[in-house]
Amino acid sequence: MGPSIEQILVASILPSNFDIDHIDWSNITQEQLVCKQLNACVTNFLHSTSHEDICKARIRKPKKSRHSSSAGTGRPVGPTGQTSSSRATSLTCDLGICKDSSQASSLPESTPSNDEVDLCLMAKKKKKKKAKKEKNQKIELLKFNHASLVCKYDSLAKDYTCATKSLPYVASLEKANEVLVAQLEKLTSEHMALQATHKELECSHEKLVESYAILDIAHEVVITLVKYIQPLTHMLMLTKVPFAMQRKCRARRVGVLDRQPA
């Protein structure tokens, strides 16, 4: 049936000459080893089943002697540590498991001291504070993102309102754009026609330049011919003048003779 709770508690009480903080593992006896393990199991059980407020009150109390009750200091416990039958039953089971494990292991578990418990609680508090700080930072970031999204939504709503109001203006601009496109097409066709006319005029200009060159050459030829003919005409004129004078003289003489009486 296993040992009773009173026997377990009595067996877990350490001897008066056993210093739990300075254990000589090379000279420890089997009885002291089993007692140490049972004491650690009882202490851990009390830590796990005690209320949080009771645990805090126990931690804040000043340190007592190493032979005081483990409910106040976490040291060796006596038979007054149990208050209910349910806790006694579970303690019996836990101690049975701890006893079996103590037979299989040569090194016992160490009992946590008050400083270790304080450090554990401080670490938990720091962890909670850190988690709370990170949560607050995430909340602030979400608030900032929400505010920026609200601003973007307002600006988009204003843009949508302006776009809705400007639809008639956009329609008029589209019509004007269509008219301008038609004018551009017309001007493009006229430009193509003007380019063709320009090419024709360039051809005519080249022909006129060629004709002008031919006329210039002909003009020079005529000038040279005139220069060559002018001396001949002058000589002819000089030869024709005496013949004319002789004719006039002869005519006059004939007239005078006719007028004389016979």
C-alpha positions as CSV (number, residue, x, y, z in Angstrom):
1,M,0.0,0.0,0.0
2,G,3.0,2.3,0.3
3,P,4.2,4.5,3.2
4,S,1.8,6.9,5.0
5,I,2.0,10.6,4.7
6,E,3.3,10.9,8.3
7,Q,6.1,8.4,7.6
8,I,7.1,10.3,4.4
9,L,7.2,13.6,6.2
10,V,9.2,12.2,9.1
11,A,11.6,10.5,6.6
12,S,12.0,13.8,4.7
13,I,13.2,15.8,7.8
14,L,17.0,16.3,7.5
15,P,19.3,15.6,10.5
16,S,20.5,18.6,12.5
17,N,24.1,18.2,11.4
18,F,23.2,18.1,7.7
19,D,24.0,21.4,5.9
20,I,21.8,21.6,2.8
21,D,23.8,24.5,1.4
22,H,27.1,22.8,1.7
23,I,26.7,19.1,0.8
24,D,29.7,16.8,0.7
25,W,28.7,14.4,-2.1
26,S,31.7,12.2,-1.5
27,N,30.8,11.5,2.1
28,I,27.0,11.5,1.9
29,T,25.2,8.4,3.2
30,Q,22.4,6.6,1.5
31,E,20.0,7.6,4.3
32,Q,20.9,11.3,3.9
33,L,20.6,11.0,0.2
34,V,17.1,9.5,0.4
35,C,16.1,12.1,3.0
36,K,17.4,14.9,0.8
37,Q,15.4,13.7,-2.2
38,L,12.3,13.2,-0.1
39,N,12.7,16.7,1.3
40,A,13.1,18.1,-2.2
41,C,10.0,16.3,-3.4
42,V,8.0,17.6,-0.4
43,T,9.3,21.2,-0.9
44,N,8.5,21.1,-4.7
45,F,5.0,19.7,-3.9
46,L,4.3,22.5,-1.5
47,H,5.6,25.1,-4.0
48,S,3.3,23.7,-6.7
49,T,0.2,23.5,-4.5
50,S,0.6,26.7,-2.5
51,H,-1.4,29.7,-3.5
52,E,0.5,32.5,-5.2
53,D,-0.2,35.1,-2.5
54,I,1.0,32.6,0.2
55,C,4.1,32.0,-1.9
56,K,4.8,35.7,-2.2
57,A,4.3,36.2,1.5
58,R,6.6,33.3,2.3
59,I,9.3,34.8,0.0
60,R,9.1,38.3,1.6
61,K,9.7,36.9,5.1
62,P,13.3,37.1,6.5
63,K,15.4,34.0,6.3
64,K,15.2,31.5,9.2
65,S,17.5,28.8,10.4
66,R,18.1,25.8,8.2
67,H,16.0,23.6,10.5
68,S,12.8,25.7,10.2
69,S,9.7,24.6,8.3
70,S,9.9,24.5,4.5
71,A,6.5,26.2,4.2
72,G,8.2,29.5,5.4
73,T,11.8,29.1,3.9
74,G,11.9,26.2,1.5
75,R,14.0,24.2,4.0
76,P,13.4,20.7,5.6
77,V,9.7,20.2,6.4
78,G,8.0,18.5,9.3
79,P,4.7,16.6,9.7
80,T,2.7,19.8,10.1
81,G,2.9,20.8,6.4
82,Q,-0.3,19.0,5.3
83,T,-3.8,20.4,5.6
84,S,-6.0,18.1,3.5
85,S,-6.4,14.5,2.6
86,S,-6.3,15.2,-1.2
87,R,-2.9,16.8,-0.9
88,A,-1.6,13.9,1.3
89,T,-2.7,11.4,-1.4
90,S,-1.0,13.3,-4.2
91,L,2.1,13.9,-2.1
92,T,2.3,10.1,-1.4
93,C,2.2,9.4,-5.1
94,D,4.8,12.1,-5.9
95,L,7.0,10.9,-3.2
96,G,6.7,7.3,-4.4
97,I,7.8,8.3,-7.9
98,C,10.6,10.4,-6.4
99,K,11.7,7.4,-4.3
100,D,11.8,5.2,-7.3
101,S,13.8,7.7,-9.3
102,S,16.2,8.2,-6.3
103,Q,17.0,4.5,-6.4
104,A,17.9,4.8,-10.1
105,S,20.0,7.9,-9.8
106,S,23.1,8.5,-7.7
107,L,22.9,12.4,-7.7
108,P,20.0,14.0,-5.9
109,E,18.0,17.1,-7.1
110,S,19.0,20.4,-5.4
111,T,16.4,22.3,-3.4
112,P,15.7,25.8,-4.8
113,S,16.7,28.6,-2.4
114,N,14.8,31.9,-1.8
115,D,17.2,33.8,-4.0
116,E,16.5,31.4,-6.9
117,V,12.8,31.8,-6.4
118,D,13.1,35.6,-6.2
119,L,15.2,35.5,-9.5
120,C,12.5,33.3,-11.1
121,L,9.7,35.7,-10.1
122,M,11.8,38.7,-11.2
123,A,12.4,37.0,-14.5
124,K,8.7,36.3,-14.9
125,K,7.9,39.9,-14.1
126,K,10.5,41.2,-16.6
127,K,9.1,38.8,-19.2
128,K,5.6,40.1,-18.5
129,K,6.7,43.7,-18.7
130,K,8.6,43.0,-21.9
131,A,5.6,41.3,-23.4
132,K,3.4,44.2,-22.3
133,K,5.8,46.7,-23.8
134,E,5.9,44.8,-27.1
135,K,2.1,44.6,-27.1
136,N,1.8,48.4,-26.5
137,Q,4.3,49.0,-29.3
138,K,2.3,46.8,-31.6
139,I,-0.9,48.7,-30.6
140,E,0.8,52.1,-31.2
141,L,2.0,50.8,-34.6
142,L,-1.5,49.6,-35.5
143,K,-2.9,53.0,-34.4
144,F,-0.4,54.8,-36.6
145,N,-1.1,52.5,-39.6
146,H,-4.9,53.0,-39.0
147,A,-4.5,56.8,-39.0
148,S,-2.4,56.7,-42.2
149,L,-5.0,54.5,-43.8
150,V,-7.7,56.9,-42.8
151,C,-5.8,59.8,-44.3
152,K,-5.3,57.8,-47.5
153,Y,-9.0,56.9,-47.6
154,D,-10.0,60.6,-47.2
155,S,-7.6,61.7,-50.0
156,L,-8.9,58.9,-52.3
157,A,-12.5,59.9,-51.5
158,K,-11.7,63.5,-52.4
159,D,-10.0,62.5,-55.6
160,Y,-13.0,60.3,-56.5
161,T,-15.4,63.2,-55.8
162,C,-13.3,65.5,-58.0
163,A,-13.2,62.9,-60.7
164,T,-17.0,62.4,-60.6
165,K,-17.5,66.1,-60.8
166,S,-15.1,66.5,-63.7
167,L,-16.8,63.9,-65.9
168,P,-18.6,66.5,-68.1
169,Y,-15.4,68.5,-68.5
170,V,-13.6,65.3,-69.5
171,A,-16.3,64.6,-72.1
172,S,-15.9,68.1,-73.6
173,L,-12.1,67.6,-73.7
174,E,-12.5,64.3,-75.5
175,K,-14.7,66.0,-78.1
176,A,-12.2,68.8,-78.5
177,N,-9.5,66.1,-78.8
178,E,-11.4,64.4,-81.6
179,V,-11.8,67.7,-83.5
180,L,-8.1,68.3,-83.1
181,V,-7.3,64.8,-84.4
182,A,-9.4,65.4,-87.5
183,Q,-7.7,68.8,-88.1
184,L,-4.3,67.1,-87.7
185,E,-5.3,64.4,-90.3
186,K,-6.4,67.2,-92.7
187,L,-3.2,69.2,-92.2
188,T,-1.2,66.0,-92.7
189,S,-2.9,65.3,-96.0
190,E,-2.4,69.0,-97.1
191,H,1.3,68.7,-96.1
192,M,1.7,65.7,-98.2
193,A,0.1,67.5,-101.2
194,L,2.4,70.5,-100.6
195,Q,5.4,68.2,-100.5
196,A,4.4,66.8,-103.9
197,T,3.9,70.4,-105.3
198,H,7.3,71.4,-103.8
199,K,9.0,68.6,-105.7
200,E,7.3,69.6,-108.9
201,L,8.4,73.2,-108.4
202,E,11.9,72.1,-107.7
203,C,11.9,70.2,-111.0
204,S,10.6,73.4,-112.8
205,H,13.2,75.5,-111.1
206,E,15.9,73.2,-112.3
207,K,14.5,73.4,-115.8
208,L,14.3,77.3,-115.6
209,V,17.9,77.4,-114.4
210,E,19.0,75.3,-117.4
211,S,17.0,77.5,-119.7
212,Y,18.5,80.6,-118.2
213,A,22.0,79.2,-118.8
214,I,21.1,78.4,-122.4
215,L,19.7,82.0,-122.9
216,D,22.9,83.4,-121.4
217,I,25.0,81.4,-123.8
218,A,22.8,82.5,-126.7
219,H,23.0,86.1,-125.5
220,E,26.8,85.9,-125.6
221,V,26.7,84.4,-129.1
222,V,24.4,87.2,-130.3
223,I,26.7,89.9,-128.7
224,T,29.7,88.4,-130.5
225,L,27.8,88.3,-133.8
226,V,26.7,91.9,-133.4
227,K,30.3,92.9,-132.6
228,Y,31.4,91.1,-135.8
229,I,28.6,92.5,-138.0
230,Q,28.9,96.2,-136.9
231,P,32.2,97.0,-138.8
232,L,30.7,95.5,-142.0
233,T,27.6,97.6,-141.8
234,H,29.6,100.7,-141.2
235,M,31.7,100.1,-144.2
236,L,28.6,99.5,-146.3
237,M,27.1,102.7,-145.1
238,L,30.3,104.6,-146.1
239,T,30.2,103.1,-149.6
240,K,26.5,103.8,-150.1
241,V,26.8,107.6,-149.3
242,P,28.9,108.6,-152.4
243,F,26.6,106.7,-154.8
244,A,23.7,108.6,-153.3
245,M,25.4,111.9,-153.7
246,Q,26.2,111.1,-157.3
247,R,22.7,110.2,-158.1
248,K,21.4,113.4,-156.6
249,C,23.9,115.4,-158.6
250,R,23.0,113.6,-161.8
251,A,19.4,114.2,-161.1
252,R,19.9,117.8,-160.5
253,R,21.9,118.2,-163.7
254,V,19.2,116.5,-165.7
255,G,16.7,118.8,-164.3
256,V,18.6,121.8,-165.1
257,L,19.2,120.8,-168.7
258,D,15.6,120.1,-169.2
259,R,14.6,123.5,-168.0
260,Q,17.0,125.4,-170.4
261,P,15.3,126.6,-173.7
262,A,16.4,125.2,-176.9
